[in-house]
Amino acid sequence: MSTTINHYINGAETAGEGERTQPVYNPATGAVTGELRLANRADLDTAVAAAKAAAVSWNDISLAKRTGVLFRFRELVAAHVDDLAALITAEHGKVLSDAKGEIARGLEVVEFACGIPQQLKGDYSDQVSTGIDVFSFRQPLGVVAGITPFNFPVMVPLWMAPMAIATGNAFILKPSERDPSASLLLAKLWSEAGLPDGVFQVLHGDKETVDGLLTHPDIDGISFVGSTPIAQYVHETATAHGKRVQALGGAKNHAIVLPDADLASAADHLSAAAFGSAGERCMAISVAVAVGDAADLLVKNVEERAAAITVANGTDPQADMGPVITPASKERIVRIITEAEQAGAAMVVDGRSLVVEGHEEGFWVGPTVLDHVSSEMSAYTEEIFGPVLVVVRVDTLEDGITLINANPYGNGTAIFTSSGAAARKFQREVTVGMIGINVPLPVPVAYHSFGGWKASLFGDKHIYGPEGVSFYTRGKVVTSRWPEPTHASGASYNFPSNSTD
Ligand code: NAD
């Protein structure tokens, strides 16, 4: 059965005025399950006008009341984990336990935002000159929009919205059109938590809506997470229209495995990090860099684990991995595997022809392992974003670091080793934003910030945590004097100096 998926504007679900729609699929069955409404210009203007009005009154509400809403929202999300996970699995395809995992990571950001009064305390300098004090504090940008990818339909919106809202902004979410339903439930939970109308809104759409957000004169900031070409486009377009922008892009995450590592444990972690969520994670490990003698045993161990993975509908409790997101995505992944095979890579595990019984119309690709991949092959140069682990063999740790640093992406990376000296060299020398040491998916906790380097991030600020607070606010510095009425004014035609008073 197909349902209509509406916008959430100014505190209510609405069909809006846009006439265009787009189908939403269940990737495990291939069936159309929803008809998504796409916003037109009038819908965009209505949402932005509501956000602009709401931003002013929301910023006037006391910090105590604001955080009260965040605490209630936190409880509501926690109470609806099963509902949110079911929506994620039905439209994204990831297994239910993984869907719950992404909600848990999103909740960590909500919890950080519950402590926003601590983050918004300003600085105060007493008596910088006689009778003069200086203090600084931060205020919200106003109206900010978040444009999010398909692969984390709850977590990535929760990287942005709680931070933007806690710091006093109104937030418009433009979710991925592939799995948009969870964002509507989030909107309802915000309202139930007592958030005033217009502070959190959901506007569905495609490029047309995104372009409207990037250029709208009443939008002050844009947070984007998605692929690198779109991240770069979003950054260039929105900054050219005077907006503050953080745009997180794609990735090609390498894990170096040294011969001194526990190779069985490294293979467990590599397999989970490469094939979990069908490899559709921006922090997935997609390249294993096997150093020297580590290679043969590592590949054998990974082969065993990949072959044992249960691929099934994400609602099946036995499933380790679900389908990929679209037929186009499957086609791209299969093409890249075939190109690698033709270019001389060794096929260790081949997932191209996998079909799940009873789900023949689903978008399936099984776990795939390719060995002896070189840096010229498309399996190395392209972001595959599917369940494919490529193994590149190198002679030394230095060679591995050189390979990583020559790669245009710089999101995450990991090293498996028992040598502290090797790990320390690695953490100091790689040009990558997030590093794991014997940790394959080093997604920072919410009180640190998340962000890559190079083609994985456009803009200055990482997302959530302290950098998120900084992104969604701007500073004010006040220099104040409260003179006694009887004192001389102290006014001077010279530039004010604090040391000669
Ligand atoms: P995508 O770039 O196709 O889409 C992201 C968003 O941009 C969506 O909301 C989409 O509607 C919009 N969009 C798509 N094409 C557009 C266009 N031409 N003009 C304007 N807007 C457009 O990404 P995706 O396929 O949804 O997500 C997967 C990608 O996201 C991968 O590259 C992955 O690495 C990346 N990602 C990165 C991070 C990170 O933290 N760096 C996190 C998650 C996902």
Residues whose N, C-alpha, C, O or C-beta is under 5 A from the ligand:
A	BS01	NAD	I147 T148 P149 F150 N151 K174 P175 S176 E177 G205 D206 K207 V210 V225 G226 S227 T228 I230 L248 G249 G250 A251 C282 S456
